[in-house]
Amino acid sequence: MKRLRFPGTFCVGNDILKNFASYASCYGKKMVFIGGHRSLLAVRELLAESFQDSECSCEFVECGKTASLSEIRRIAGLQEVKDADVICAAGGGSCMDIARTIGNGSKKSLIMIPTTVASDAPCSFVSVFYSDDGSEVIGDELYHKCPDMVFVDSKVIADAPARQIASGMGDALATFYEARTCKQNANGTGITATAMALAGLSREMVLRDGYAAYQSVELGIVTTQLENVIEANCFLSGVGGANTGCAAAHGIGDYLCKLPGGHDFMHGERVYVGLMVQMILEQYPKEEIRKLMTFGKRIKLPVCLGDLGVENIKETAKMLTVGLQGDHFMVNLSCDYSEHILAGAFVYAQCLAETI
């Protein structure tokens, strides 16, 4: 069977949070916004203003930085969360995973309000869970649907650090190559042409508009290129990835958390290093790998282990390859990723990066 999952509505625009309540009232009257301290600080005033002449009410709940099972249980047990008709996440991937888990578990409407586009989490139907200290991915959960609405204020994104949109571009570029990998393996018959087209369009828009969008965020301005990349990072990559699958880029990216200081790097940054290794394993032309490395360096994305602060590349590569054998994303590869081949790919990525 083939199927496609999409969020119910996707909205992007400048200063649209001031009209949030009028757009969201169809989902319920009591809304709770879950987010980190900094994220809620960025949007709370605008959101509260949108409720002033509304029949709807809102509450704000601050969550921790990590989507751990203990934090999810804590937030789910709060009275304002229990009483809400609509669960809203305001922030980045962690608060979205918390809200997604609670919303789907309680069968309530779910709305995502990204304050960054550092990953494609807003449109996803998957929650990723971390250990309490955030150092390790301990599992994930797939739900029956994507969020009911994703609401992105481009002015909020323009005011966020440029590193975050760069991370999202790393995640978005991986979507296309991982989709192609998943389509080619034995389980790829369920992947639709629409999903592949969306993943490809995500890559095209990021490579075309990505640097201009990065500069826009550095300047704190909203441009057409910025809104195009918001669409690519958030919607096209999210829907494209959700309806195709992950491979080595995400398998390696998640496992890089195990490195000392690995969790200090953002999801999309680690995934981009994984993507370079995947492209080497799958024998993409050197020119294409160099093109993506050059683009990554231009927007300050890491492209190899050395960029993550690793000094002994060969020894670290050997350590990583042992744990990656049989990884639930690595198994989607149709090429050889045995220990010596995978270790060689890590080292070759380092060598190639040093020539750019």
ZADO-1210 file (C-alpha; in nm, 4 decimals, padded with zeros to 6 digits):
<atoms>
<atom x="00.0000" y="00.0000" z="00.0000" code="MET" pos="1"/>
<atom x="00.1146" y="00.3547" z="-00.0758" code="LYS" pos="2"/>
<atom x="00.0133" y="00.6477" z="00.1413" code="ARG" pos="3"/>
<atom x="00.1032" y="01.0113" z="00.2050" code="LEU" pos="4"/>
<atom x="00.0927" y="01.1964" z="00.5360" code="ARG" pos="5"/>
<atom x="00.0686" y="01.5747" z="00.5432" code="PHE" pos="6"/>
<atom x="-00.0002" y="01.8346" z="00.8127" code="PRO" pos="7"/>
<atom x="-00.3558" y="01.9633" z="00.7930" code="GLY" pos="8"/>
<atom x="-00.2468" y="02.3214" z="00.7170" code="THR" pos="9"/>
<atom x="00.0901" y="02.4876" z="00.6608" code="PHE" pos="10"/>
<atom x="00.1163" y="02.8665" z="00.6999" code="CYS" pos="11"/>
<atom x="00.4210" y="03.0906" z="00.6586" code="VAL" pos="12"/>
<atom x="00.4336" y="03.4693" z="00.6564" code="GLY" pos="13"/>
<atom x="00.5717" y="03.7821" z="00.8149" code="ASN" pos="14"/>
<atom x="00.4210" y="03.8801" z="01.1525" code="ASP" pos="15"/>
<atom x="00.1350" y="03.6283" z="01.1268" code="ILE" pos="16"/>
<atom x="00.1446" y="03.5254" z="01.4932" code="LEU" pos="17"/>
<atom x="-00.0678" y="03.8279" z="01.5819" code="LYS" pos="18"/>
<atom x="-00.3547" y="03.6538" z="01.3978" code="ASN" pos="19"/>
<atom x="-00.2891" y="03.3057" z="01.5371" code="PHE" pos="20"/>
<atom x="-00.6073" y="03.2678" z="01.7433" code="ALA" pos="21"/>
<atom x="-00.8354" y="03.3394" z="01.4473" code="SER" pos="22"/>
<atom x="-00.6622" y="03.0709" z="01.2395" code="TYR" pos="23"/>
<atom x="-00.6480" y="02.8120" z="01.5179" code="ALA" pos="24"/>
<atom x="-00.9921" y="02.8520" z="01.6787" code="SER" pos="25"/>
<atom x="-01.1418" y="02.5787" z="01.4595" code="CYS" pos="26"/>
<atom x="-00.9338" y="02.3199" z="01.6472" code="TYR" pos="27"/>
<atom x="-01.0566" y="02.4031" z="01.9968" code="GLY" pos="28"/>
<atom x="-01.1121" y="02.6805" z="02.2492" code="LYS" pos="29"/>
<atom x="-00.8579" y="02.6012" z="02.5211" code="LYS" pos="30"/>
<atom x="-00.4988" y="02.6078" z="02.3998" code="MET" pos="31"/>
<atom x="-00.1765" y="02.5399" z="02.5836" code="VAL" pos="32"/>
<atom x="00.1623" y="02.6432" z="02.4456" code="PHE" pos="33"/>
<atom x="00.4592" y="02.4242" z="02.5404" code="ILE" pos="34"/>
<atom x="00.8069" y="02.5637" z="02.4831" code="GLY" pos="35"/>
<atom x="01.1451" y="02.6455" z="02.6260" code="GLY" pos="36"/>
<atom x="01.2107" y="02.9679" z="02.8145" code="HIS" pos="37"/>
<atom x="01.3755" y="03.1496" z="02.5239" code="ARG" pos="38"/>
<atom x="01.1202" y="03.0338" z="02.2658" code="SER" pos="39"/>
<atom x="00.8226" y="03.1404" z="02.4753" code="LEU" pos="40"/>
<atom x="00.9917" y="03.4741" z="02.5332" code="LEU" pos="41"/>
<atom x="01.0077" y="03.5240" z="02.1554" code="ALA" pos="42"/>
<atom x="00.6398" y="03.4519" z="02.0846" code="VAL" pos="43"/>
<atom x="00.4386" y="03.4856" z="02.4072" code="ARG" pos="44"/>
<atom x="00.3481" y="03.8525" z="02.3692" code="GLU" pos="45"/>
<atom x="00.2392" y="03.8129" z="02.0057" code="LEU" pos="46"/>
<atom x="00.0359" y="03.5022" z="02.0810" code="LEU" pos="47"/>
<atom x="-00.1329" y="03.6527" z="02.3867" code="ALA" pos="48"/>
<atom x="-00.2259" y="03.9592" z="02.1803" code="GLU" pos="49"/>
<atom x="-00.3986" y="03.7388" z="01.9233" code="SER" pos="50"/>
<atom x="-00.6311" y="03.6042" z="02.1958" code="PHE" pos="51"/>
<atom x="-00.7469" y="03.9462" z="02.3253" code="GLN" pos="52"/>
<atom x="-01.0705" y="03.9629" z="02.1256" code="ASP" pos="53"/>
<atom x="-01.1126" y="03.5877" z="02.0921" code="SER" pos="54"/>
<atom x="-01.3450" y="03.3357" z="02.2527" code="GLU" pos="55"/>
<atom x="-01.0420" y="03.1113" z="02.2943" code="CYS" pos="56"/>
<atom x="-00.8118" y="03.1021" z="02.5961" code="SER" pos="57"/>
<atom x="-00.4433" y="03.0220" z="02.6250" code="CYS" pos="58"/>
<atom x="-00.1920" y="02.8982" z="02.8827" code="GLU" pos="59"/>
<atom x="00.1865" y="02.8804" z="02.8604" code="PHE" pos="60"/>
<atom x="00.3990" y="02.5944" z="02.9974" code="VAL" pos="61"/>
<atom x="00.7780" y="02.5962" z="03.0048" code="GLU" pos="62"/>
<atom x="00.9485" y="02.2681" z="02.9241" code="CYS" pos="63"/>
<atom x="01.3063" y="02.1467" z="02.9537" code="GLY" pos="64"/>
<atom x="01.5581" y="02.1338" z="02.6714" code="LYS" pos="65"/>
<atom x="01.5388" y="01.7574" z="02.6216" code="THR" pos="66"/>
<atom x="01.2522" y="01.5396" z="02.5011" code="ALA" pos="67"/>
<atom x="01.3087" y="01.2702" z="02.7621" code="SER" pos="68"/>
<atom x="01.0355" y="01.0343" z="02.8772" code="LEU" pos="69"/>
<atom x="01.0476" y="01.1822" z="03.2275" code="SER" pos="70"/>
<atom x="00.9990" y="01.5360" z="03.0943" code="GLU" pos="71"/>
<atom x="00.7108" y="01.4235" z="02.8739" code="ILE" pos="72"/>
<atom x="00.5398" y="01.2645" z="03.1755" code="ARG" pos="73"/>
<atom x="00.5944" y="01.5804" z="03.3812" code="ARG" pos="74"/>
<atom x="00.4420" y="01.8111" z="03.1208" code="ILE" pos="75"/>
<atom x="00.1539" y="01.5727" z="03.0475" code="ALA" pos="76"/>
<atom x="00.0633" y="01.5709" z="03.4177" code="GLY" pos="77"/>
<atom x="00.0205" y="01.9489" z="03.4452" code="LEU" pos="78"/>
<atom x="-00.3407" y="02.0587" z="03.4914" code="GLN" pos="79"/>
<atom x="-00.3318" y="02.3253" z="03.2194" code="GLU" pos="80"/>
<atom x="-00.2152" y="02.0592" z="02.9739" code="VAL" pos="81"/>
<atom x="-00.4825" y="01.8136" z="03.0838" code="LYS" pos="82"/>
<atom x="-00.7539" y="02.0802" z="03.0468" code="ASP" pos="83"/>
<atom x="-00.6485" y="02.1967" z="02.6989" code="ALA" pos="84"/>
<atom x="-00.8364" y="02.1121" z="02.3797" code="ASP" pos="85"/>
<atom x="-00.5344" y="02.1963" z="02.1650" code="VAL" pos="86"/>
<atom x="-00.1702" y="02.1117" z="02.2360" code="ILE" pos="87"/>
<atom x="00.0653" y="02.3667" z="02.0786" code="CYS" pos="88"/>
<atom x="00.4434" y="02.3537" z="02.0609" code="ALA" pos="89"/>
<atom x="00.6314" y="02.6832" z="02.0370" code="ALA" pos="90"/>
<atom x="01.0019" y="02.6373" z="01.9816" code="GLY" pos="91"/>
<atom x="01.2352" y="02.3787" z="01.8311" code="GLY" pos="92"/>
<atom x="01.2453" y="02.0044" z="01.7852" code="GLY" pos="93"/>
<atom x="01.2525" y="01.8987" z="02.1499" code="SER" pos="94"/>
<atom x="00.9383" y="02.0825" z="02.2577" code="CYS" pos="95"/>
<atom x="00.7685" y="01.9569" z="01.9403" code="MET" pos="96"/>
<atom x="00.8518" y="01.5974" z="02.0266" code="ASP" pos="97"/>
<atom x="00.7114" y="01.6568" z="02.3746" code="ILE" pos="98"/>
<atom x="00.3922" y="01.8154" z="02.2411" code="ALA" pos="99"/>
<atom x="00.3555" y="01.5580" z="01.9622" code="ARG" pos="100"/>
<atom x="00.3738" y="01.2730" z="02.2121" code="THR" pos="101"/>
<atom x="00.1223" y="01.4335" z="02.4474" code="ILE" pos="102"/>
<atom x="-00.1157" y="01.5436" z="02.1702" code="GLY" pos="103"/>
<atom x="-00.1257" y="01.2059" z="02.0008" code="ASN" pos="104"/>
<atom x="-00.1440" y="01.0198" z="02.3314" code="GLY" pos="105"/>
<atom x="-00.4440" y="01.2247" z="02.4445" code="SER" pos="106"/>
<atom x="-00.6004" y="01.2405" z="02.0948" code="LYS" pos="107"/>
<atom x="-00.6089" y="01.6214" z="02.1027" code="LYS" pos="108"/>
<atom x="-00.5515" y="01.8644" z="01.8190" code="SER" pos="109"/>
<atom x="-00.1846" y="01.9442" z="01.7642" code="LEU" pos="110"/>
<atom x="-00.0314" y="02.2689" z="01.6361" code="ILE" pos="111"/>
<atom x="00.3359" y="02.3450" z="01.5774" code="MET" pos="112"/>
<atom x="00.4798" y="02.6982" z="01.5947" code="ILE" pos="113"/>
<atom x="00.8499" y="02.6786" z="01.5084" code="PRO" pos="114"/>
<atom x="01.0705" y="02.9564" z="01.6428" code="THR" pos="115"/>
<atom x="01.3557" y="02.8094" z="01.4390" code="THR" pos="116"/>
<atom x="01.3678" y="02.5925" z="01.1286" code="VAL" pos="117"/>
<atom x="01.6691" y="02.3936" z="01.2474" code="ALA" pos="118"/>
<atom x="01.5126" y="02.0623" z="01.1421" code="SER" pos="119"/>
<atom x="01.2038" y="01.9262" z="00.9663" code="ASP" pos="120"/>
<atom x="01.0393" y="01.8316" z="01.2979" code="ALA" pos="121"/>
<atom x="00.7304" y="02.0587" z="01.2696" code="PRO" pos="122"/>
<atom x="00.5588" y="01.8563" z="00.9949" code="CYS" pos="123"/>
<atom x="00.6687" y="01.5132" z="01.1137" code="SER" pos="124"/>
<atom x="00.4596" y="01.2329" z="01.2665" code="PHE" pos="125"/>
<atom x="00.7630" y="01.0931" z="01.4516" code="VAL" pos="126"/>
<atom x="00.8834" y="01.1810" z="01.8016" code="SER" pos="127"/>
<atom x="01.2437" y="01.1131" z="01.9024" code="VAL" pos="128"/>
<atom x="01.3234" y="01.0456" z="02.2693" code="PHE" pos="129"/>
<atom x="01.6513" y="01.1189" z="02.4461" code="TYR" pos="130"/>
<atom x="01.8093" y="01.0152" z="02.7734" code="SER" pos="131"/>
<atom x="01.7526" y="01.2535" z="03.0641" code="ASP" pos="132"/>
<atom x="02.0883" y="01.4223" z="03.0111" code="ASP" pos="133"/>
<atom x="02.0281" y="01.4545" z="02.6365" code="GLY" pos="134"/>
<atom x="02.3422" y="01.2616" z="02.5472" code="SER" pos="135"/>
<atom x="02.1791" y="00.9651" z="02.3749" code="GLU" pos="136"/>
<atom x="01.8827" y="00.8856" z="02.1486" code="VAL" pos="137"/>
<atom x="01.6930" y="00.6081" z="02.3272" code="ILE" pos="138"/>
<atom x="01.3993" y="00.5552" z="02.0902" code="GLY" pos="139"/>
<atom x="01.1268" y="00.6997" z="01.8739" code="ASP" pos="140"/>
<atom x="00.7537" y="00.6712" z="01.8204" code="GLU" pos="141"/>
<atom x="00.5557" y="00.6859" z="01.4947" code="LEU" pos="142"/>
<atom x="00.2043" y="00.8279" z="01.5151" code="TYR" pos="143"/>
<atom x="-00.0952" y="00.7965" z="01.2879" code="HIS" pos="144"/>
<atom x="-00.0935" y="01.1557" z="01.1640" code="LYS" pos="145"/>
<atom x="00.1050" y="01.4736" z="01.1198" code="CYS" pos="146"/>
<atom x="00.0147" y="01.7892" z="01.3157" code="PRO" pos="147"/>
<atom x="-00.3171" y="01.9566" z="01.2389" code="ASP" pos="148"/>
<atom x="-00.1463" y="02.2874" z="01.1655" code="MET" pos="149"/>
<atom x="00.2076" y="02.4226" z="01.1279" code="VAL" pos="150"/>
<atom x="00.2255" y="02.8013" z="01.1705" code="PHE" pos="151"/>
<atom x="00.5567" y="02.9729" z="01.0887" code="VAL" pos="152"/>
<atom x="00.6141" y="03.3446" z="01.1438" code="ASP" pos="153"/>
<atom x="00.9040" y="03.4340" z="00.9144" code="SER" pos="154"/>
<atom x="00.9943" y="03.7386" z="01.1245" code="LYS" pos="155"/>
<atom x="01.0507" y="03.5119" z="01.4249" code="VAL" pos="156"/>
<atom x="01.2749" y="03.2885" z="01.2115" code="ILE" pos="157"/>
<atom x="01.4691" y="03.5911" z="01.0839" code="ALA" pos="158"/>
<atom x="01.5388" y="03.6931" z="01.4436" code="ASP" pos="159"/>
<atom x="01.6768" y="03.3498" z="01.5389" code="ALA" pos="160"/>
<atom x="02.0500" y="03.2642" z="01.5184" code="PRO" pos="161"/>
<atom x="02.1706" y="03.1883" z="01.1639" code="ALA" pos="162"/>
<atom x="02.3201" y="02.8608" z="01.2872" code="ARG" pos="163"/>
<atom x="01.9707" y="02.7222" z="01.3293" code="GLN" pos="164"/>
<atom x="01.8502" y="02.7766" z="00.9729" code="ILE" pos="165"/>
<atom x="02.1816" y="02.6325" z="00.8506" code="ALA" pos="166"/>
<atom x="02.1182" y="02.3190" z="01.0560" code="SER" pos="167"/>
<atom x="01.7736" y="02.2912" z="00.8991" code="GLY" pos="168"/>
<atom x="01.9270" y="02.3115" z="00.5530" code="MET" pos="169"/>
<atom x="02.1609" y="02.0260" z="00.6423" code="GLY" pos="170"/>
<atom x="01.8623" y="01.8157" z="00.7471" code="ASP" pos="171"/>
<atom x="01.6671" y="01.9161" z="00.4343" code="ALA" pos="172"/>
<atom x="01.9468" y="01.8271" z="00.1935" code="LEU" pos="173"/>
<atom x="01.9782" y="01.4845" z="00.3545" code="ALA" pos="174"/>
<atom x="01.6082" y="01.4224" z="00.2872" code="THR" pos="175"/>
<atom x="01.6559" y="01.3907" z="-00.0889" code="PHE" pos="176"/>
<atom x="01.9541" y="01.1553" z="-00.0773" code="TYR" pos="177"/>
<atom x="01.8012" y="00.9367" z="00.1919" code="GLU" pos="178"/>
<atom x="01.4720" y="00.9258" z="00.0002" code="ALA" pos="179"/>
<atom x="01.6571" y="00.8060" z="-00.3078" code="ARG" pos="180"/>
<atom x="01.8302" y="00.5364" z="-00.1002" code="THR" pos="181"/>
<atom x="01.5039" y="00.4167" z="00.0531" code="CYS" pos="182"/>
<atom x="01.3303" y="00.4141" z="-00.2856" code="LYS" pos="183"/>
<atom x="01.6007" y="00.1891" z="-00.4305" code="GLN" pos="184"/>
<atom x="01.5956" y="-00.0756" z="-00.1579" code="ASN" pos="185"/>
<atom x="01.3611" y="-00.3713" z="-00.1316" code="ALA" pos="186"/>
<atom x="01.1105" y="-00.1848" z="00.0865" code="ASN" pos="187"/>
<atom x="01.0889" y="00.1170" z="-00.1426" code="GLY" pos="188"/>
<atom x="00.7829" y="00.0087" z="-00.3380" code="THR" pos="189"/>
<atom x="00.5548" y="00.1936" z="-00.0951" code="GLY" pos="190"/>
<atom x="00.7184" y="00.5324" z="-00.1595" code="ILE" pos="191"/>
<atom x="00.5122" y="00.7562" z="-00.3844" code="THR" pos="192"/>
<atom x="00.6294" y="00.9702" z="-00.6753" code="ALA" pos="193"/>
<atom x="00.4842" y="01.2714" z="-00.4909" code="THR" pos="194"/>
<atom x="00.7060" y="01.2102" z="-00.1874" code="ALA" pos="195"/>
<atom x="01.0142" y="01.1783" z="-00.4084" code="MET" pos="196"/>
<atom x="00.9246" y="01.4988" z="-00.5917" code="ALA" pos="197"/>
<atom x="00.8849" y="01.6909" z="-00.2649" code="LEU" pos="198"/>
<atom x="01.2210" y="01.5638" z="-00.1383" code="ALA" pos="199"/>
<atom x="01.3844" y="01.6669" z="-00.4650" code="GLY" pos="200"/>
<atom x="01.2250" y="02.0112" z="-00.4581" code="LEU" pos="201"/>
<atom x="01.3553" y="02.0593" z="-00.1037" code="SER" pos="202"/>
<atom x="01.7118" y="02.0003" z="-00.2252" code="ARG" pos="203"/>
<atom x="01.6641" y="02.2287" z="-00.5253" code="GLU" pos="204"/>
<atom x="01.5298" y="02.5198" z="-00.3192" code="MET" pos="205"/>
<atom x="01.7971" y="02.4931" z="-00.0493" code="VAL" pos="206"/>
<atom x="02.0852" y="02.4895" z="-00.2977" code="LEU" pos="207"/>
<atom x="01.9290" y="02.7776" z="-00.4938" code="ARG" pos="208"/>
<atom x="01.8188" y="03.0068" z="-00.2092" code="ASP" pos="209"/>
<atom x="02.0046" y="02.8727" z="00.0936" code="GLY" pos="210"/>
<atom x="02.2947" y="03.1155" z="00.1095" code="TYR" pos="211"/>
<atom x="02.0705" y="03.4187" z="00.0542" code="ALA" pos="212"/>
<atom x="01.8370" y="03.2900" z="00.3284" code="ALA" pos="213"/>
<atom x="02.1343" y="03.2439" z="00.5614" code="TYR" pos="214"/>
<atom x="02.2427" y="03.6029" z="00.4936" code="GLN" pos="215"/>
<atom x="01.8861" y="03.7242" z="00.5535" code="SER" pos="216"/>
<atom x="01.8879" y="03.5704" z="00.9013" code="VAL" pos="217"/>
<atom x="02.2311" y="03.7161" z="00.9731" code="GLU" pos="218"/>
<atom x="02.0813" y="04.0572" z="00.8877" code="LEU" pos="219"/>
<atom x="01.7526" y="03.9878" z="01.0719" code="GLY" pos="220"/>
<atom x="01.5372" y="04.0573" z="00.7644" code="ILE" pos="221"/>
<atom x="01.2570" y="03.8700" z="00.5879" code="VAL" pos="222"/>
<atom x="01.3164" y="03.8009" z="00.2187" code="THR" pos="223"/>
<atom x="01.1574" y="03.5803" z="-00.0463" code="THR" pos="224"/>
<atom x="01.4603" y="03.3513" z="-00.0298" code="GLN" pos="225"/>
<atom x="01.4197" y="03.3157" z="00.3459" code="LEU" pos="226"/>
<atom x="01.0534" y="03.2168" z="00.3144" code="GLU" pos="227"/>
<atom x="01.1459" y="02.9719" z="00.0364" code="ASN" pos="228"/>
<atom x="01.3992" y="02.8026" z="00.2640" code="VAL" pos="229"/>
<atom x="01.1526" y="02.8003" z="00.5540" code="ILE" pos="230"/>
<atom x="00.9181" y="02.6105" z="00.3216" code="GLU" pos="231"/>
<atom x="01.1992" y="02.3744" z="00.2158" code="ALA" pos="232"/>
<atom x="01.3371" y="02.3089" z="00.5664" code="ASN" pos="233"/>
<atom x="01.0055" y="02.2827" z="00.7406" code="CYS" pos="234"/>
<atom x="00.7436" y="02.1577" z="00.4932" code="PHE" pos="235"/>
<atom x="00.9091" y="01.9959" z="00.1905" code="LEU" pos="236"/>
<atom x="01.1775" y="01.8196" z="00.3913" code="SER" pos="237"/>
<atom x="00.9318" y="01.7262" z="00.6653" code="GLY" pos="238"/>
<atom x="00.6681" y="01.5818" z="00.4348" code="VAL" pos="239"/>
<atom x="00.9238" y="01.4412" z="00.1919" code="GLY" pos="240"/>
<atom x="01.1188" y="01.2693" z="00.4678" code="GLY" pos="241"/>
<atom x="00.8139" y="01.1471" z="00.6554" code="ALA" pos="242"/>
<atom x="00.6844" y="00.9739" z="00.3435" code="ASN" pos="243"/>
<atom x="01.0135" y="00.8226" z="00.2265" code="THR" pos="244"/>
<atom x="01.2518" y="00.7331" z="00.5072" code="GLY" pos="245"/>
<atom x="01.5951" y="00.7785" z="00.6596" code="CYS" pos="246"/>
<atom x="01.9258" y="00.6104" z="00.5869" code="ALA" pos="247"/>
<atom x="02.2922" y="00.6587" z="00.6794" code="ALA" pos="248"/>
<atom x="02.2780" y="01.0382" z="00.7144" code="ALA" pos="249"/>
<atom x="02.0391" y="01.0107" z="01.0086" code="HIS" pos="250"/>
<atom x="02.1820" y="00.6838" z="01.1397" code="GLY" pos="251"/>
<atom x="02.5286" y="00.8383" z="01.1620" code="ILE" pos="252"/>
<atom x="02.3932" y="01.1766" z="01.2728" code="GLY" pos="253"/>
<atom x="02.2126" y="01.0234" z="01.5692" code="ASP" pos="254"/>
<atom x="02.5101" y="00.8071" z="01.6649" code="TYR" pos="255"/>
<atom x="02.7462" y="01.1057" z="01.6641" code="LEU" pos="256"/>
<atom x="02.5757" y="01.2081" z="01.9900" code="CYS" pos="257"/>
<atom x="02.8036" y="00.9502" z="02.1508" code="LYS" pos="258"/>
<atom x="03.1133" y="01.1544" z="02.0736" code="LEU" pos="259"/>
<atom x="03.2451" y="01.3766" z="02.3533" code="PRO" pos="260"/>
<atom x="03.0589" y="01.7016" z="02.3000" code="GLY" pos="261"/>
<atom x="02.8529" y="01.5424" z="02.0227" code="GLY" pos="262"/>
<atom x="02.5243" y="01.6638" z="02.1638" code="HIS" pos="263"/>
<atom x="02.6538" y="02.0214" z="02.1548" code="ASP" pos="264"/>
<atom x="02.6035" y="02.0048" z="01.7797" code="PHE" pos="265"/>
<atom x="02.2566" y="02.0453" z="01.6359" code="MET" pos="266"/>
<atom x="02.0619" y="01.7607" z="01.4754" code="HIS" pos="267"/>
<atom x="02.1013" y="01.8930" z="01.1211" code="GLY" pos="268"/>
<atom x="02.4730" y="01.9566" z="01.1730" code="GLU" pos="269"/>
<atom x="02.5365" y="01.5964" z="01.2734" code="ARG" pos="270"/>
<atom x="02.3106" y="01.4686" z="00.9952" code="VAL" pos="271"/>
<atom x="02.5066" y="01.6694" z="00.7382" code="TYR" pos="272"/>
<atom x="02.8304" y="01.4989" z="00.8415" code="VAL" pos="273"/>
<atom x="02.6434" y="01.1693" z="00.8065" code="GLY" pos="274"/>
<atom x="02.5223" y="01.2711" z="00.4616" code="LEU" pos="275"/>
<atom x="02.8787" y="01.3243" z="00.3369" code="MET" pos="276"/>
<atom x="02.9684" y="00.9735" z="00.4548" code="VAL" pos="277"/>
<atom x="02.6538" y="00.8267" z="00.2967" code="GLN" pos="278"/>
<atom x="02.7340" y="00.9871" z="-00.0395" code="MET" pos="279"/>
<atom x="03.0841" y="00.8390" z="-00.0295" code="ILE" pos="280"/>
<atom x="02.9466" y="00.4944" z="00.0579" code="LEU" pos="281"/>
<atom x="02.7001" y="00.5147" z="-00.2302" code="GLU" pos="282"/>
<atom x="02.9735" y="00.6289" z="-00.4707" code="GLN" pos="283"/>
<atom x="02.8241" y="00.9594" z="-00.5767" code="TYR" pos="284"/>
<atom x="03.0480" y="01.1537" z="-00.8159" code="PRO" pos="285"/>
<atom x="03.3206" y="01.3432" z="-00.6331" code="LYS" pos="286"/>
<atom x="03.1990" y="01.6666" z="-00.7944" code="GLU" pos="287"/>
<atom x="02.8577" y="01.6331" z="-00.6305" code="GLU" pos="288"/>
<atom x="03.0060" y="01.5570" z="-00.2891" code="ILE" pos="289"/>
<atom x="03.2402" y="01.8548" z="-00.3207" code="ARG" pos="290"/>
<atom x="02.9452" y="02.0740" z="-00.4240" code="LYS" pos="291"/>
<atom x="02.7570" y="01.9891" z="-00.1047" code="LEU" pos="292"/>
<atom x="03.0679" y="02.0235" z="00.1096" code="MET" pos="293"/>
<atom x="03.1356" y="02.3665" z="-00.0393" code="THR" pos="294"/>
<atom x="02.7771" y="02.4742" z="00.0229" code="PHE" pos="295"/>
<atom x="02.7927" y="02.3426" z="00.3792" code="GLY" pos="296"/>
<atom x="03.1135" y="02.5297" z="00.4565" code="LYS" pos="297"/>
<atom x="02.9621" y="02.8478" z="00.3152" code="ARG" pos="298"/>
<atom x="02.6809" y="02.8379" z="00.5724" code="ILE" pos="299"/>
<atom x="02.9128" y="02.7062" z="00.8471" code="LYS" pos="300"/>
<atom x="02.7832" y="02.3475" z="00.8545" code="LEU" pos="301"/>
<atom x="03.0273" y="02.0758" z="00.9663" code="PRO" pos="302"/>
<atom x="03.1095" y="01.8320" z="00.6864" code="VAL" pos="303"/>
<atom x="03.3502" y="01.5860" z="00.8535" code="CYS" pos="304"/>
<atom x="03.4559" y="01.4513" z="01.1929" code="LEU" pos="305"/>
<atom x="03.7267" y="01.7139" z="01.2269" code="GLY" pos="306"/>
<atom x="03.4612" y="01.9847" z="01.2104" code="ASP" pos="307"/>
<atom x="03.3025" y="01.8227" z="01.5175" code="LEU" pos="308"/>
<atom x="03.6238" y="01.8654" z="01.7131" code="GLY" pos="309"/>
<atom x="03.7573" y="01.5119" z="01.6589" code="VAL" pos="310"/>
<atom x="04.1371" y="01.4957" z="01.6489" code="GLU" pos="311"/>
<atom x="04.2139" y="01.1266" z="01.5996" code="ASN" pos="312"/>
<atom x="04.0015" y="01.0664" z="01.2902" code="ILE" pos="313"/>
<atom x="04.0982" y="00.7041" z="01.2183" code="LYS" pos="314"/>
<atom x="04.0510" y="00.5798" z="01.5737" code="GLU" pos="315"/>
<atom x="03.7191" y="00.7602" z="01.6126" code="THR" pos="316"/>
<atom x="03.5994" y="00.6272" z="01.2769" code="ALA" pos="317"/>
<atom x="03.6746" y="00.2706" z="01.3879" code="LYS" pos="318"/>
<atom x="03.4828" y="00.3219" z="01.7134" code="MET" pos="319"/>
<atom x="03.1799" y="00.4644" z="01.5358" code="LEU" pos="320"/>
<atom x="03.1585" y="00.1917" z="01.2740" code="THR" pos="321"/>
<atom x="03.1223" y="-00.0879" z="01.5293" code="VAL" pos="322"/>
<atom x="02.8105" y="00.0681" z="01.6820" code="GLY" pos="323"/>
<atom x="02.6579" y="00.1552" z="01.3451" code="LEU" pos="324"/>
<atom x="02.6460" y="-00.2013" z="01.2148" code="GLN" pos="325"/>
<atom x="02.2792" y="-00.3042" z="01.1962" code="GLY" pos="326"/>
<atom x="02.1544" y="00.0420" z="01.2941" code="ASP" pos="327"/>
<atom x="01.7817" y="00.0784" z="01.2127" code="HIS" pos="328"/>
<atom x="01.8526" y="00.3512" z="00.9543" code="PHE" pos="329"/>
<atom x="02.1791" y="00.2111" z="00.8176" code="MET" pos="330"/>
<atom x="01.9999" y="-00.1080" z="00.7095" code="VAL" pos="331"/>
<atom x="01.8195" y="00.0939" z="00.4406" code="ASN" pos="332"/>
<atom x="02.1476" y="00.1189" z="00.2473" code="LEU" pos="333"/>
<atom x="02.1845" y="-00.1113" z="-00.0524" code="SER" pos="334"/>
<atom x="02.5640" y="-00.0733" z="-00.0544" code="CYS" pos="335"/>
<atom x="02.8441" y="-00.2176" z="00.1585" code="ASP" pos="336"/>
<atom x="02.8777" y="-00.0463" z="00.4964" code="TYR" pos="337"/>
<atom x="03.0869" y="-00.3085" z="00.6724" code="SER" pos="338"/>
<atom x="03.3241" y="-00.1802" z="00.9388" code="GLU" pos="339"/>
<atom x="03.6312" y="-00.1259" z="00.7222" code="HIS" pos="340"/>
<atom x="03.4323" y="00.0321" z="00.4367" code="ILE" pos="341"/>
<atom x="03.2429" y="00.2656" z="00.6695" code="LEU" pos="342"/>
<atom x="03.5588" y="00.3650" z="00.8572" code="ALA" pos="343"/>
<atom x="03.7240" y="00.4408" z="00.5246" code="GLY" pos="344"/>
<atom x="03.4321" y="00.6629" z="00.4244" code="ALA" pos="345"/>
<atom x="03.4687" y="00.8708" z="00.7434" code="PHE" pos="346"/>
<atom x="03.8402" y="00.9173" z="00.6779" code="VAL" pos="347"/>
<atom x="03.7888" y="00.9954" z="00.3082" code="TYR" pos="348"/>
<atom x="03.5267" y="01.2590" z="00.3949" code="ALA" pos="349"/>
<atom x="03.7863" y="01.4234" z="00.6195" code="GLN" pos="350"/>
<atom x="04.0466" y="01.4129" z="00.3421" code="CYS" pos="351"/>
<atom x="03.8062" y="01.5587" z="00.0858" code="LEU" pos="352"/>
<atom x="03.6903" y="01.8330" z="00.3223" code="ALA" pos="353"/>
<atom x="04.0472" y="01.9447" z="00.3833" code="GLU" pos="354"/>
<atom x="04.0899" y="02.0163" z="00.0108" code="THR" pos="355"/>
<atom x="03.7963" y="02.2599" z="00.0000" code="ILE" pos="356"/>
</atoms>
